[in-house]
Every structure is written in structure tokens, then in C-alpha cells.
Amino acid sequence: MILNDKITHVGKRTTRDKLLSYLSAESIRHSSLSFDIPFDRQQLADYLCIDRAAMSTEISKLQKEGLIKTNRNHFELTVSNDVELKVREDKTR
């Protein structure tokens, strides 16, 4: 199951898509828009098979766009109504 999740994230085309796929899945897994990931930045980049510098640039862009807030390995998704609805659905199950 873990390998299937990784393939889903890594199979995305862009760094942004890979990152958002992973963060959305973690949000759903934690049933919260605010969560900690088990990786530091280099480990996350390795897990997603992307360059750390490119990933950090994309994280900065996502923060400037107001889509996420982050502090080290803590992330908060701030906008996505689709993710918020999915989290609410999972909580009611």
C-alpha cells in the first residue's frame, strides 16, 4: 500500500503536482489540514524523486500563493476546498 502511494505521487509530471499529491494524501491520512510529515526536506525530495532545490522553490511559491503554510516538517493546507471536503467525509466514516 505504501509503495502504491509512492507510485501515485512520483507518477505525477511536475514537481508541484508531486508535492501537492503527497501533501494532500498526508492531509487525508491525518484527517486534518494541519499535519507533520515524517521527512526532512532532503528526505522528502528523495521520496518524491525530485531535486531538493526545485522542491524548496515550489514550496515557497505555494506559500506565496497562500495554498500552504509550513514550518520545517509541519504543513498546513490553507485553501483547497476539495481536500477539506475529503477530510470531512473521511472523519464522518
HTML snippet that shows the backbone in 3Dmol.js (N, CA, C, O; Angstrom):
<script src="https://3Dmol.org/build/3Dmol-min.js"></script>
<div id="view" style="width:600px;height:400px;position:relative"></div>
<script>
const pdb = `
ATOM      1  N   MET A   1       0.827  -1.191   0.000  1.00  0.00           N
ATOM      2  CA  MET A   1       0.000   0.000   0.000  1.00  0.00           C
ATOM      3  C   MET A   1       0.876   1.262   0.000  1.00  0.00           C
ATOM      4  O   MET A   1       0.582   2.223  -0.712  1.00  0.00           O
ATOM      5  N   ILE A   2       1.943   1.256   0.793  1.00  0.00           N
ATOM      6  CA  ILE A   2       2.859   2.393   0.845  1.00  0.00           C
ATOM      7  C   ILE A   2       3.520   2.592  -0.512  1.00  0.00           C
ATOM      8  O   ILE A   2       3.654   3.723  -0.980  1.00  0.00           O
ATOM      9  N   LEU A   3       3.933   1.497  -1.144  1.00  0.00           N
ATOM     10  CA  LEU A   3       4.559   1.583  -2.456  1.00  0.00           C
ATOM     11  C   LEU A   3       3.576   2.125  -3.491  1.00  0.00           C
ATOM     12  O   LEU A   3       3.959   2.913  -4.356  1.00  0.00           O
ATOM     13  N   ASN A   4       2.331   1.714  -3.409  1.00  0.00           N
ATOM     14  CA  ASN A   4       1.304   2.208  -4.317  1.00  0.00           C
ATOM     15  C   ASN A   4       1.128   3.719  -4.165  1.00  0.00           C
ATOM     16  O   ASN A   4       0.992   4.437  -5.156  1.00  0.00           O
ATOM     17  N   ASP A   5       1.130   4.201  -2.908  1.00  0.00           N
ATOM     18  CA  ASP A   5       1.028   5.645  -2.667  1.00  0.00           C
ATOM     19  C   ASP A   5       2.207   6.376  -3.280  1.00  0.00           C
ATOM     20  O   ASP A   5       2.038   7.414  -3.920  1.00  0.00           O
ATOM     21  N   LYS A   6       3.405   5.833  -3.086  1.00  0.00           N
ATOM     22  CA  LYS A   6       4.602   6.481  -3.632  1.00  0.00           C
ATOM     23  C   LYS A   6       4.531   6.544  -5.155  1.00  0.00           C
ATOM     24  O   LYS A   6       4.857   7.569  -5.753  1.00  0.00           O
ATOM     25  N   ILE A   7       4.111   5.464  -5.772  1.00  0.00           N
ATOM     26  CA  ILE A   7       3.998   5.442  -7.234  1.00  0.00           C
ATOM     27  C   ILE A   7       2.993   6.487  -7.710  1.00  0.00           C
ATOM     28  O   ILE A   7       3.198   7.126  -8.743  1.00  0.00           O
ATOM     29  N   THR A   8       1.915   6.658  -6.961  1.00  0.00           N
ATOM     30  CA  THR A   8       0.919   7.675  -7.303  1.00  0.00           C
ATOM     31  C   THR A   8       1.546   9.062  -7.306  1.00  0.00           C
ATOM     32  O   THR A   8       1.307   9.844  -8.226  1.00  0.00           O
ATOM     33  N   HIS A   9       2.345   9.379  -6.290  1.00  0.00           N
ATOM     34  CA  HIS A   9       2.966  10.700  -6.185  1.00  0.00           C
ATOM     35  C   HIS A   9       4.068  10.889  -7.229  1.00  0.00           C
ATOM     36  O   HIS A   9       4.125  11.913  -7.909  1.00  0.00           O
ATOM     37  N   VAL A  10       4.929   9.899  -7.343  1.00  0.00           N
ATOM     38  CA  VAL A  10       6.070  10.000  -8.257  1.00  0.00           C
ATOM     39  C   VAL A  10       5.613  10.000  -9.711  1.00  0.00           C
ATOM     40  O   VAL A  10       6.296  10.546 -10.578  1.00  0.00           O
ATOM     41  N   GLY A  11       4.471   9.396  -9.976  1.00  0.00           N
ATOM     42  CA  GLY A  11       3.952   9.339 -11.335  1.00  0.00           C
ATOM     43  C   GLY A  11       3.442  10.669 -11.873  1.00  0.00           C
ATOM     44  O   GLY A  11       3.177  10.794 -13.069  1.00  0.00           O
ATOM     45  N   LYS A  12       3.305  11.655 -11.006  1.00  0.00           N
ATOM     46  CA  LYS A  12       2.872  12.979 -11.459  1.00  0.00           C
ATOM     47  C   LYS A  12       3.975  13.606 -12.304  1.00  0.00           C
ATOM     48  O   LYS A  12       5.149  13.263 -12.165  1.00  0.00           O
ATOM     49  N   ARG A  13       3.593  14.509 -13.162  1.00  0.00           N
ATOM     50  CA  ARG A  13       4.540  15.056 -14.134  1.00  0.00           C
ATOM     51  C   ARG A  13       5.458  16.144 -13.563  1.00  0.00           C
ATOM     52  O   ARG A  13       6.659  16.134 -13.831  1.00  0.00           O
ATOM     53  N   THR A  14       4.921  17.063 -12.796  1.00  0.00           N
ATOM     54  CA  THR A  14       5.718  18.201 -12.339  1.00  0.00           C
ATOM     55  C   THR A  14       6.050  18.095 -10.848  1.00  0.00           C
ATOM     56  O   THR A  14       5.417  17.344 -10.105  1.00  0.00           O
ATOM     57  N   THR A  15       7.043  18.853 -10.440  1.00  0.00           N
ATOM     58  CA  THR A  15       7.417  18.919  -9.032  1.00  0.00           C
ATOM     59  C   THR A  15       6.235  19.379  -8.198  1.00  0.00           C
ATOM     60  O   THR A  15       5.968  18.828  -7.130  1.00  0.00           O
ATOM     61  N   ARG A  16       5.534  20.381  -8.682  1.00  0.00           N
ATOM     62  CA  ARG A  16       4.374  20.908  -7.967  1.00  0.00           C
ATOM     63  C   ARG A  16       3.294  19.842  -7.788  1.00  0.00           C
ATOM     64  O   ARG A  16       2.734  19.694  -6.701  1.00  0.00           O
ATOM     65  N   ASP A  17       3.006  19.105  -8.853  1.00  0.00           N
ATOM     66  CA  ASP A  17       1.983  18.054  -8.784  1.00  0.00           C
ATOM     67  C   ASP A  17       2.385  16.947  -7.817  1.00  0.00           C
ATOM     68  O   ASP A  17       1.552  16.452  -7.058  1.00  0.00           O
ATOM     69  N   LYS A  18       3.652  16.558  -7.841  1.00  0.00           N
ATOM     70  CA  LYS A  18       4.135  15.523  -6.924  1.00  0.00           C
ATOM     71  C   LYS A  18       3.996  15.983  -5.485  1.00  0.00           C
ATOM     72  O   LYS A  18       3.531  15.238  -4.623  1.00  0.00           O
ATOM     73  N   LEU A  19       4.400  17.203  -5.239  1.00  0.00           N
ATOM     74  CA  LEU A  19       4.352  17.757  -3.890  1.00  0.00           C
ATOM     75  C   LEU A  19       2.911  17.888  -3.397  1.00  0.00           C
ATOM     76  O   LEU A  19       2.602  17.488  -2.274  1.00  0.00           O
ATOM     77  N   LEU A  20       2.042  18.439  -4.218  1.00  0.00           N
ATOM     78  CA  LEU A  20       0.641  18.592  -3.820  1.00  0.00           C
ATOM     79  C   LEU A  20      -0.057  17.245  -3.650  1.00  0.00           C
ATOM     80  O   LEU A  20      -0.908  17.094  -2.773  1.00  0.00           O
ATOM     81  N   SER A  21       0.291  16.283  -4.468  1.00  0.00           N
ATOM     82  CA  SER A  21      -0.270  14.947  -4.333  1.00  0.00           C
ATOM     83  C   SER A  21       0.111  14.355  -2.985  1.00  0.00           C
ATOM     84  O   SER A  21      -0.732  13.812  -2.271  1.00  0.00           O
ATOM     85  N   TYR A  22       1.395  14.467  -2.644  1.00  0.00           N
ATOM     86  CA  TYR A  22       1.866  13.925  -1.361  1.00  0.00           C
ATOM     87  C   TYR A  22       1.217  14.647  -0.182  1.00  0.00           C
ATOM     88  O   TYR A  22       0.730  14.008   0.751  1.00  0.00           O
ATOM     89  N   LEU A  23       1.212  15.980  -0.226  1.00  0.00           N
ATOM     90  CA  LEU A  23       0.651  16.747   0.897  1.00  0.00           C
ATOM     91  C   LEU A  23      -0.854  16.502   1.048  1.00  0.00           C
ATOM     92  O   LEU A  23      -1.358  16.413   2.168  1.00  0.00           O
ATOM     93  N   SER A  24      -1.557  16.396  -0.052  1.00  0.00           N
ATOM     94  CA  SER A  24      -2.991  16.105   0.018  1.00  0.00           C
ATOM     95  C   SER A  24      -3.242  14.733   0.636  1.00  0.00           C
ATOM     96  O   SER A  24      -4.141  14.569   1.461  1.00  0.00           O
ATOM     97  N   ALA A  25      -2.444  13.753   0.232  1.00  0.00           N
ATOM     98  CA  ALA A  25      -2.594  12.405   0.782  1.00  0.00           C
ATOM     99  C   ALA A  25      -2.291  12.391   2.282  1.00  0.00           C
ATOM    100  O   ALA A  25      -2.982  11.722   3.050  1.00  0.00           O
ATOM    101  N   GLU A  26      -1.260  13.127   2.697  1.00  0.00           N
ATOM    102  CA  GLU A  26      -0.923  13.195   4.123  1.00  0.00           C
ATOM    103  C   GLU A  26      -2.034  13.885   4.910  1.00  0.00           C
ATOM    104  O   GLU A  26      -2.355  13.478   6.027  1.00  0.00           O
ATOM    105  N   SER A  27      -2.613  14.918   4.330  1.00  0.00           N
ATOM    106  CA  SER A  27      -3.719  15.612   4.977  1.00  0.00           C
ATOM    107  C   SER A  27      -4.894  14.666   5.192  1.00  0.00           C
ATOM    108  O   SER A  27      -5.499  14.646   6.264  1.00  0.00           O
ATOM    109  N   ILE A  28      -5.201  13.899   4.185  1.00  0.00           N
ATOM    110  CA  ILE A  28      -6.299  12.932   4.286  1.00  0.00           C
ATOM    111  C   ILE A  28      -5.951  11.838   5.287  1.00  0.00           C
ATOM    112  O   ILE A  28      -6.797  11.428   6.082  1.00  0.00           O
ATOM    113  N   ARG A  29      -4.714  11.367   5.251  1.00  0.00           N
ATOM    114  CA  ARG A  29      -4.291  10.315   6.173  1.00  0.00           C
ATOM    115  C   ARG A  29      -4.381  10.767   7.627  1.00  0.00           C
ATOM    116  O   ARG A  29      -4.747   9.983   8.503  1.00  0.00           O
ATOM    117  N   HIS A  30      -4.045  12.037   7.885  1.00  0.00           N
ATOM    118  CA  HIS A  30      -4.099  12.590   9.238  1.00  0.00           C
ATOM    119  C   HIS A  30      -5.491  13.128   9.588  1.00  0.00           C
ATOM    120  O   HIS A  30      -5.735  13.530  10.726  1.00  0.00           O
ATOM    121  N   SER A  31      -6.391  13.134   8.618  1.00  0.00           N
ATOM    122  CA  SER A  31      -7.748  13.688   8.794  1.00  0.00           C
ATOM    123  C   SER A  31      -7.706  15.117   9.310  1.00  0.00           C
ATOM    124  O   SER A  31      -8.496  15.508  10.169  1.00  0.00           O
ATOM    125  N   SER A  32      -6.777  15.883   8.776  1.00  0.00           N
ATOM    126  CA  SER A  32      -6.604  17.270   9.200  1.00  0.00           C
ATOM    127  C   SER A  32      -5.885  18.042   8.109  1.00  0.00           C
ATOM    128  O   SER A  32      -5.107  17.480   7.338  1.00  0.00           O
ATOM    129  N   LEU A  33      -6.157  19.338   8.057  1.00  0.00           N
ATOM    130  CA  LEU A  33      -5.428  20.187   7.123  1.00  0.00           C
ATOM    131  C   LEU A  33      -4.076  20.607   7.681  1.00  0.00           C
ATOM    132  O   LEU A  33      -3.261  21.190   6.966  1.00  0.00           O
ATOM    133  N   SER A  34      -3.836  20.315   8.944  1.00  0.00           N
ATOM    134  CA  SER A  34      -2.574  20.634   9.609  1.00  0.00           C
ATOM    135  C   SER A  34      -1.937  19.327  10.082  1.00  0.00           C
ATOM    136  O   SER A  34      -2.566  18.560  10.810  1.00  0.00           O
ATOM    137  N   PHE A  35      -0.698  19.071   9.676  1.00  0.00           N
ATOM    138  CA  PHE A  35      -0.079  17.776   9.962  1.00  0.00           C
ATOM    139  C   PHE A  35       1.445  17.869   9.874  1.00  0.00           C
ATOM    140  O   PHE A  35       1.990  18.800   9.281  1.00  0.00           O
ATOM    141  N   ASP A  36       2.111  16.902  10.467  1.00  0.00           N
ATOM    142  CA  ASP A  36       3.566  16.760  10.371  1.00  0.00           C
ATOM    143  C   ASP A  36       3.877  15.615   9.423  1.00  0.00           C
ATOM    144  O   ASP A  36       3.171  14.607   9.401  1.00  0.00           O
ATOM    145  N   ILE A  37       4.935  15.775   8.642  1.00  0.00           N
ATOM    146  CA  ILE A  37       5.371  14.693   7.775  1.00  0.00           C
ATOM    147  C   ILE A  37       6.592  14.034   8.407  1.00  0.00           C
ATOM    148  O   ILE A  37       7.301  14.669   9.187  1.00  0.00           O
ATOM    149  N   PRO A  38       6.845  12.769   8.080  1.00  0.00           N
ATOM    150  CA  PRO A  38       7.955  12.055   8.707  1.00  0.00           C
ATOM    151  C   PRO A  38       9.313  12.284   8.043  1.00  0.00           C
ATOM    152  O   PRO A  38      10.256  11.533   8.294  1.00  0.00           O
ATOM    153  N   PHE A  39       9.422  13.306   7.202  1.00  0.00           N
ATOM    154  CA  PHE A  39      10.647  13.562   6.454  1.00  0.00           C
ATOM    155  C   PHE A  39      11.171  14.964   6.695  1.00  0.00           C
ATOM    156  O   PHE A  39      10.402  15.883   6.980  1.00  0.00           O
ATOM    157  N   ASP A  40      12.500  15.130   6.579  1.00  0.00           N
ATOM    158  CA  ASP A  40      13.039  16.482   6.444  1.00  0.00           C
ATOM    159  C   ASP A  40      12.995  16.808   4.948  1.00  0.00           C
ATOM    160  O   ASP A  40      12.543  15.984   4.153  1.00  0.00           O
ATOM    161  N   ARG A  41      13.454  17.986   4.560  1.00  0.00           N
ATOM    162  CA  ARG A  41      13.312  18.401   3.152  1.00  0.00           C
ATOM    163  C   ARG A  41      14.068  17.483   2.192  1.00  0.00           C
ATOM    164  O   ARG A  41      13.544  17.125   1.137  1.00  0.00           O
ATOM    165  N   GLN A  42      15.292  17.101   2.550  1.00  0.00           N
ATOM    166  CA  GLN A  42      16.061  16.234   1.658  1.00  0.00           C
ATOM    167  C   GLN A  42      15.399  14.861   1.526  1.00  0.00           C
ATOM    168  O   GLN A  42      15.326  14.305   0.429  1.00  0.00           O
ATOM    169  N   GLN A  43      14.925  14.326   2.627  1.00  0.00           N
ATOM    170  CA  GLN A  43      14.254  13.022   2.590  1.00  0.00           C
ATOM    171  C   GLN A  43      12.970  13.082   1.766  1.00  0.00           C
ATOM    172  O   GLN A  43      12.656  12.146   1.031  1.00  0.00           O
ATOM    173  N   LEU A  44      12.230  14.182   1.888  1.00  0.00           N
ATOM    174  CA  LEU A  44      11.010  14.350   1.099  1.00  0.00           C
ATOM    175  C   LEU A  44      11.340  14.418  -0.386  1.00  0.00           C
ATOM    176  O   LEU A  44      10.665  13.793  -1.204  1.00  0.00           O
ATOM    177  N   ALA A  45      12.369  15.170  -0.733  1.00  0.00           N
ATOM    178  CA  ALA A  45      12.784  15.268  -2.134  1.00  0.00           C
ATOM    179  C   ALA A  45      13.203  13.895  -2.662  1.00  0.00           C
ATOM    180  O   ALA A  45      12.852  13.528  -3.783  1.00  0.00           O
ATOM    181  N   ASP A  46      13.944  13.144  -1.867  1.00  0.00           N
ATOM    182  CA  ASP A  46      14.348  11.800  -2.280  1.00  0.00           C
ATOM    183  C   ASP A  46      13.135  10.893  -2.451  1.00  0.00           C
ATOM    184  O   ASP A  46      13.056  10.136  -3.419  1.00  0.00           O
ATOM    185  N   TYR A  47      12.192  10.965  -1.518  1.00  0.00           N
ATOM    186  CA  TYR A  47      10.983  10.137  -1.583  1.00  0.00           C
ATOM    187  C   TYR A  47      10.183  10.432  -2.851  1.00  0.00           C
ATOM    188  O   TYR A  47       9.661   9.516  -3.487  1.00  0.00           O
ATOM    189  N   LEU A  48      10.090  11.710  -3.217  1.00  0.00           N
ATOM    190  CA  LEU A  48       9.317  12.112  -4.395  1.00  0.00           C
ATOM    191  C   LEU A  48      10.139  12.092  -5.688  1.00  0.00           C
ATOM    192  O   LEU A  48       9.626  12.406  -6.762  1.00  0.00           O
ATOM    193  N   CYS A  49      11.426  11.717  -5.573  1.00  0.00           N
ATOM    194  CA  CYS A  49      12.328  11.644  -6.733  1.00  0.00           C
ATOM    195  C   CYS A  49      12.430  12.990  -7.459  1.00  0.00           C
ATOM    196  O   CYS A  49      12.328  13.061  -8.684  1.00  0.00           O
ATOM    197  N   ILE A  50      12.634  14.049  -6.677  1.00  0.00           N
ATOM    198  CA  ILE A  50      12.790  15.386  -7.241  1.00  0.00           C
ATOM    199  C   ILE A  50      13.994  16.066  -6.606  1.00  0.00           C
ATOM    200  O   ILE A  50      14.480  15.643  -5.557  1.00  0.00           O
ATOM    201  N   ASP A  51      14.460  17.105  -7.241  1.00  0.00           N
ATOM    202  CA  ASP A  51      15.590  17.885  -6.744  1.00  0.00           C
ATOM    203  C   ASP A  51      15.144  18.719  -5.544  1.00  0.00           C
ATOM    204  O   ASP A  51      14.089  19.352  -5.584  1.00  0.00           O
ATOM    205  N   ARG A  52      15.951  18.722  -4.468  1.00  0.00           N
ATOM    206  CA  ARG A  52      15.581  19.440  -3.257  1.00  0.00           C
ATOM    207  C   ARG A  52      15.439  20.932  -3.500  1.00  0.00           C
ATOM    208  O   ARG A  52      14.514  21.557  -2.979  1.00  0.00           O
ATOM    209  N   ALA A  53      16.330  21.507  -4.273  1.00  0.00           N
ATOM    210  CA  ALA A  53      16.261  22.947  -4.544  1.00  0.00           C
ATOM    211  C   ALA A  53      14.982  23.295  -5.307  1.00  0.00           C
ATOM    212  O   ALA A  53      14.327  24.292  -5.004  1.00  0.00           O
ATOM    213  N   ALA A  54      14.633  22.479  -6.290  1.00  0.00           N
ATOM    214  CA  ALA A  54      13.400  22.716  -7.059  1.00  0.00           C
ATOM    215  C   ALA A  54      12.183  22.555  -6.159  1.00  0.00           C
ATOM    216  O   ALA A  54      11.214  23.306  -6.274  1.00  0.00           O
ATOM    217  N   MET A  55      12.233  21.574  -5.262  1.00  0.00           N
ATOM    218  CA  MET A  55      11.122  21.359  -4.342  1.00  0.00           C
ATOM    219  C   MET A  55      10.983  22.548  -3.392  1.00  0.00           C
ATOM    220  O   MET A  55       9.871  23.014  -3.143  1.00  0.00           O
ATOM    221  N   SER A  56      12.095  23.036  -2.866  1.00  0.00           N
ATOM    222  CA  SER A  56      12.051  24.181  -1.961  1.00  0.00           C
ATOM    223  C   SER A  56      11.510  25.416  -2.656  1.00  0.00           C
ATOM    224  O   SER A  56      10.760  26.187  -2.058  1.00  0.00           O
ATOM    225  N   THR A  57      11.881  25.610  -3.912  1.00  0.00           N
ATOM    226  CA  THR A  57      11.357  26.719  -4.702  1.00  0.00           C
ATOM    227  C   THR A  57       9.842  26.593  -4.843  1.00  0.00           C
ATOM    228  O   THR A  57       9.113  27.575  -4.704  1.00  0.00           O
ATOM    229  N   GLU A  58       9.384  25.388  -5.117  1.00  0.00           N
ATOM    230  CA  GLU A  58       7.944  25.162  -5.298  1.00  0.00           C
ATOM    231  C   GLU A  58       7.185  25.352  -3.986  1.00  0.00           C
ATOM    232  O   GLU A  58       6.072  25.879  -3.988  1.00  0.00           O
ATOM    233  N   ILE A  59       7.773  24.931  -2.875  1.00  0.00           N
ATOM    234  CA  ILE A  59       7.149  25.147  -1.570  1.00  0.00           C
ATOM    235  C   ILE A  59       7.014  26.642  -1.300  1.00  0.00           C
ATOM    236  O   ILE A  59       5.984  27.098  -0.804  1.00  0.00           O
ATOM    237  N   SER A  60       8.045  27.396  -1.624  1.00  0.00           N
ATOM    238  CA  SER A  60       7.990  28.858  -1.452  1.00  0.00           C
ATOM    239  C   SER A  60       6.887  29.472  -2.308  1.00  0.00           C
ATOM    240  O   SER A  60       6.159  30.351  -1.846  1.00  0.00           O
ATOM    241  N   LYS A  61       6.761  29.018  -3.543  1.00  0.00           N
ATOM    242  CA  LYS A  61       5.702  29.518  -4.423  1.00  0.00           C
ATOM    243  C   LYS A  61       4.322  29.199  -3.859  1.00  0.00           C
ATOM    244  O   LYS A  61       3.428  30.046  -3.882  1.00  0.00           O
ATOM    245  N   LEU A  62       4.147  27.986  -3.355  1.00  0.00           N
ATOM    246  CA  LEU A  62       2.858  27.583  -2.787  1.00  0.00           C
ATOM    247  C   LEU A  62       2.508  28.424  -1.560  1.00  0.00           C
ATOM    248  O   LEU A  62       1.343  28.752  -1.333  1.00  0.00           O
ATOM    249  N   GLN A  63       3.527  28.769  -0.772  1.00  0.00           N
ATOM    250  CA  GLN A  63       3.295  29.630   0.391  1.00  0.00           C
ATOM    251  C   GLN A  63       2.897  31.034  -0.051  1.00  0.00           C
ATOM    252  O   GLN A  63       1.967  31.618   0.506  1.00  0.00           O
ATOM    253  N   LYS A  64       3.589  31.577  -1.044  1.00  0.00           N
ATOM    254  CA  LYS A  64       3.270  32.915  -1.542  1.00  0.00           C
ATOM    255  C   LYS A  64       1.871  32.975  -2.146  1.00  0.00           C
ATOM    256  O   LYS A  64       1.196  34.002  -2.072  1.00  0.00           O
ATOM    257  N   GLU A  65       1.446  31.875  -2.739  1.00  0.00           N
ATOM    258  CA  GLU A  65       0.100  31.798  -3.324  1.00  0.00           C
ATOM    259  C   GLU A  65      -0.962  31.564  -2.254  1.00  0.00           C
ATOM    260  O   GLU A  65      -2.157  31.628  -2.542  1.00  0.00           O
ATOM    261  N   GLY A  66      -0.540  31.298  -1.036  1.00  0.00           N
ATOM    262  CA  GLY A  66      -1.469  31.097   0.066  1.00  0.00           C
ATOM    263  C   GLY A  66      -2.093  29.717   0.123  1.00  0.00           C
ATOM    264  O   GLY A  66      -3.091  29.522   0.817  1.00  0.00           O
ATOM    265  N   LEU A  67      -1.528  28.756  -0.591  1.00  0.00           N
ATOM    266  CA  LEU A  67      -2.080  27.407  -0.599  1.00  0.00           C
ATOM    267  C   LEU A  67      -1.627  26.577   0.593  1.00  0.00           C
ATOM    268  O   LEU A  67      -2.351  25.696   1.057  1.00  0.00           O
ATOM    269  N   ILE A  68      -0.421  26.862   1.090  1.00  0.00           N
ATOM    270  CA  ILE A  68       0.102  26.118   2.233  1.00  0.00           C
ATOM    271  C   ILE A  68       0.812  27.064   3.192  1.00  0.00           C
ATOM    272  O   ILE A  68       1.219  28.169   2.832  1.00  0.00           O
ATOM    273  N   LYS A  69       0.945  26.587   4.424  1.00  0.00           N
ATOM    274  CA  LYS A  69       1.827  27.205   5.411  1.00  0.00           C
ATOM    275  C   LYS A  69       2.744  26.090   5.877  1.00  0.00           C
ATOM    276  O   LYS A  69       2.310  24.946   6.010  1.00  0.00           O
ATOM    277  N   THR A  70       3.999  26.406   6.126  1.00  0.00           N
ATOM    278  CA  THR A  70       4.924  25.365   6.548  1.00  0.00           C
ATOM    279  C   THR A  70       5.968  25.895   7.513  1.00  0.00           C
ATOM    280  O   THR A  70       6.366  27.058   7.446  1.00  0.00           O
ATOM    281  N   ASN A  71       6.397  25.040   8.395  1.00  0.00           N
ATOM    282  CA  ASN A  71       7.497  25.298   9.306  1.00  0.00           C
ATOM    283  C   ASN A  71       8.210  23.970   9.511  1.00  0.00           C
ATOM    284  O   ASN A  71       7.715  23.085  10.209  1.00  0.00           O
ATOM    285  N   ARG A  72       9.372  23.845   8.898  1.00  0.00           N
ATOM    286  CA  ARG A  72      10.132  22.595   8.907  1.00  0.00           C
ATOM    287  C   ARG A  72       9.286  21.458   8.349  1.00  0.00           C
ATOM    288  O   ARG A  72       8.916  21.492   7.175  1.00  0.00           O
ATOM    289  N   ASN A  73       8.971  20.447   9.164  1.00  0.00           N
ATOM    290  CA  ASN A  73       8.200  19.317   8.638  1.00  0.00           C
ATOM    291  C   ASN A  73       6.708  19.401   8.987  1.00  0.00           C
ATOM    292  O   ASN A  73       5.977  18.420   8.847  1.00  0.00           O
ATOM    293  N   HIS A  74       6.269  20.565   9.436  1.00  0.00           N
ATOM    294  CA  HIS A  74       4.851  20.777   9.716  1.00  0.00           C
ATOM    295  C   HIS A  74       4.238  21.558   8.546  1.00  0.00           C
ATOM    296  O   HIS A  74       4.756  22.593   8.127  1.00  0.00           O
ATOM    297  N   PHE A  75       3.131  21.035   8.037  1.00  0.00           N
ATOM    298  CA  PHE A  75       2.454  21.673   6.914  1.00  0.00           C
ATOM    299  C   PHE A  75       1.001  21.928   7.270  1.00  0.00           C
ATOM    300  O   PHE A  75       0.394  21.200   8.055  1.00  0.00           O
ATOM    301  N   GLU A  76       0.461  22.982   6.674  1.00  0.00           N
ATOM    302  CA  GLU A  76      -0.958  23.268   6.807  1.00  0.00           C
ATOM    303  C   GLU A  76      -1.478  23.660   5.434  1.00  0.00           C
ATOM    304  O   GLU A  76      -0.994  24.612   4.822  1.00  0.00           O
ATOM    305  N   LEU A  77      -2.467  22.917   4.957  1.00  0.00           N
ATOM    306  CA  LEU A  77      -3.116  23.273   3.701  1.00  0.00           C
ATOM    307  C   LEU A  77      -4.153  24.325   4.038  1.00  0.00           C
ATOM    308  O   LEU A  77      -4.984  24.122   4.924  1.00  0.00           O
ATOM    309  N   THR A  78      -4.109  25.453   3.334  1.00  0.00           N
ATOM    310  CA  THR A  78      -4.933  26.582   3.750  1.00  0.00           C
ATOM    311  C   THR A  78      -6.142  26.857   2.873  1.00  0.00           C
ATOM    312  O   THR A  78      -7.045  27.576   3.299  1.00  0.00           O
ATOM    313  N   VAL A  79      -6.193  26.314   1.669  1.00  0.00           N
ATOM    314  CA  VAL A  79      -7.267  26.724   0.776  1.00  0.00           C
ATOM    315  C   VAL A  79      -8.114  25.570   0.280  1.00  0.00           C
ATOM    316  O   VAL A  79      -9.339  25.624   0.397  1.00  0.00           O
ATOM    317  N   SER A  80      -7.536  24.572  -0.248  1.00  0.00           N
ATOM    318  CA  SER A  80      -8.183  23.557  -1.061  1.00  0.00           C
ATOM    319  C   SER A  80      -9.508  23.049  -0.495  1.00  0.00           C
ATOM    320  O   SER A  80      -9.529  22.261   0.451  1.00  0.00           O
ATOM    321  N   ASN A  81     -10.598  23.502  -1.078  1.00  0.00           N
ATOM    322  CA  ASN A  81     -11.921  23.050  -0.667  1.00  0.00           C
ATOM    323  C   ASN A  81     -12.104  21.563  -0.929  1.00  0.00           C
ATOM    324  O   ASN A  81     -12.773  20.877  -0.156  1.00  0.00           O
ATOM    325  N   ASP A  82     -11.516  21.052  -2.013  1.00  0.00           N
ATOM    326  CA  ASP A  82     -11.627  19.625  -2.325  1.00  0.00           C
ATOM    327  C   ASP A  82     -11.006  18.788  -1.218  1.00  0.00           C
ATOM    328  O   ASP A  82     -11.585  17.791  -0.786  1.00  0.00           O
ATOM    329  N   VAL A  83      -9.832  19.194  -0.763  1.00  0.00           N
ATOM    330  CA  VAL A  83      -9.154  18.458   0.311  1.00  0.00           C
ATOM    331  C   VAL A  83      -9.957  18.573   1.593  1.00  0.00           C
ATOM    332  O   VAL A  83     -10.143  17.583   2.300  1.00  0.00           O
ATOM    333  N   GLU A  84     -10.439  19.784   1.903  1.00  0.00           N
ATOM    334  CA  GLU A  84     -11.209  19.990   3.127  1.00  0.00           C
ATOM    335  C   GLU A  84     -12.475  19.135   3.121  1.00  0.00           C
ATOM    336  O   GLU A  84     -12.826  18.545   4.143  1.00  0.00           O
ATOM    337  N   LEU A  85     -13.154  19.064   1.992  1.00  0.00           N
ATOM    338  CA  LEU A  85     -14.353  18.238   1.898  1.00  0.00           C
ATOM    339  C   LEU A  85     -14.016  16.764   2.061  1.00  0.00           C
ATOM    340  O   LEU A  85     -14.745  16.029   2.728  1.00  0.00           O
ATOM    341  N   LYS A  86     -12.918  16.330   1.457  1.00  0.00           N
ATOM    342  CA  LYS A  86     -12.496  14.933   1.567  1.00  0.00           C
ATOM    343  C   LYS A  86     -12.157  14.593   3.015  1.00  0.00           C
ATOM    344  O   LYS A  86     -12.519  13.520   3.497  1.00  0.00           O
ATOM    345  N   VAL A  87     -11.461  15.500   3.719  1.00  0.00           N
ATOM    346  CA  VAL A  87     -11.121  15.278   5.119  1.00  0.00           C
ATOM    347  C   VAL A  87     -12.388  15.160   5.951  1.00  0.00           C
ATOM    348  O   VAL A  87     -12.487  14.283   6.809  1.00  0.00           O
ATOM    349  N   ARG A  88     -13.351  16.031   5.706  1.00  0.00           N
ATOM    350  CA  ARG A  88     -14.622  15.975   6.444  1.00  0.00           C
ATOM    351  C   ARG A  88     -15.360  14.666   6.169  1.00  0.00           C
ATOM    352  O   ARG A  88     -15.927  14.066   7.082  1.00  0.00           O
ATOM    353  N   GLU A  89     -15.352  14.221   4.899  1.00  0.00           N
ATOM    354  CA  GLU A  89     -16.005  12.957   4.549  1.00  0.00           C
ATOM    355  C   GLU A  89     -15.346  11.796   5.285  1.00  0.00           C
ATOM    356  O   GLU A  89     -16.036  10.921   5.808  1.00  0.00           O
ATOM    357  N   ASP A  90     -14.009  11.783   5.328  1.00  0.00           N
ATOM    358  CA  ASP A  90     -13.292  10.698   5.984  1.00  0.00           C
ATOM    359  C   ASP A  90     -13.559  10.691   7.487  1.00  0.00           C
ATOM    360  O   ASP A  90     -13.611   9.621   8.094  1.00  0.00           O
ATOM    361  N   LYS A  91     -13.727  11.855   8.091  1.00  0.00           N
ATOM    362  CA  LYS A  91     -13.997  11.928   9.528  1.00  0.00           C
ATOM    363  C   LYS A  91     -15.359  11.351   9.864  1.00  0.00           C
ATOM    364  O   LYS A  91     -15.550  10.797  10.947  1.00  0.00           O
ATOM    365  N   THR A  92     -16.317  11.475   8.938  1.00  0.00           N
ATOM    366  CA  THR A  92     -17.674  11.003   9.209  1.00  0.00           C
ATOM    367  C   THR A  92     -17.821   9.501   9.004  1.00  0.00           C
ATOM    368  O   THR A  92     -18.837   8.919   9.383  1.00  0.00           O
ATOM    369  N   ARG A  93     -16.833   8.884   8.417  1.00  0.00           N
ATOM    370  CA  ARG A  93     -16.896   7.422   8.158  1.00  0.00           C
ATOM    371  C   ARG A  93     -16.538   6.640   9.381  1.00  0.00           C
ATOM    372  O   ARG A  93     -16.537   5.409   9.349  1.00  0.00           O
TER     373      ARG A  93
END
`;
const viewer = $3Dmol.createViewer("view");
viewer.addModel(pdb, "pdb");
viewer.setStyle({}, {cartoon: {color: "spectrum"}});
viewer.zoomTo();
viewer.render();
</script>
